[in-house]
């Protein structure tokens, strides 16, 4: 399965390894889900624990990248002691954006183009801030983060408009799609 953004996927794994050379722990159940529990786990074990949950609805195409990204994100929450509210997510996003920029400038395996870095930064914004805005607006997180990311990037002109999973056109709506009408 493809990543929504290859640059952010590559950066997530590299940054996670750099920030947490001791590794991370993947838990099938009971991964910390609050700042307090993530901080306690980190203080007790010297590492970050993340969920091993993976599905085609995640914006990375591999479990390794998902877990690396989640660990990097949670590491930022723990080190900043930034809550899981909008203010905390803004602080975490700023730190992750600075990590992404440092990775691109100093230790990426190749020079990133400005467009690649801009797109990776946009996906980072989507995850850290866009999903929370969606949650506040609709009282639920986006059901399909991969599709949400595609729409986010399309709105910014960085991707084609995503095609719907189900085509709801029928003989009545197909008529209005004709150009000669």
Secondary structure as GFF3:
##gff-version 3
##sequence-region A 1 181
A	DSSP	alpha_helix	6	19	.	.	.	ID=ss1
A	DSSP	beta_strand	25	27	.	.	.	ID=ss2
A	DSSP	alpha_helix	35	45	.	.	.	ID=ss3
A	DSSP	beta_strand	49	51	.	.	.	ID=ss4
A	DSSP	alpha_helix	63	80	.	.	.	ID=ss5
A	DSSP	alpha_helix	86	102	.	.	.	ID=ss6
A	DSSP	pi_helix	103	107	.	.	.	ID=ss7
A	DSSP	alpha_helix	114	125	.	.	.	ID=ss8
A	DSSP	pi_helix	126	130	.	.	.	ID=ss9
A	DSSP	alpha_helix	131	138	.	.	.	ID=ss10
A	DSSP	alpha_helix	145	155	.	.	.	ID=ss11
A	DSSP	alpha_helix	171	177	.	.	.	ID=ss12
###
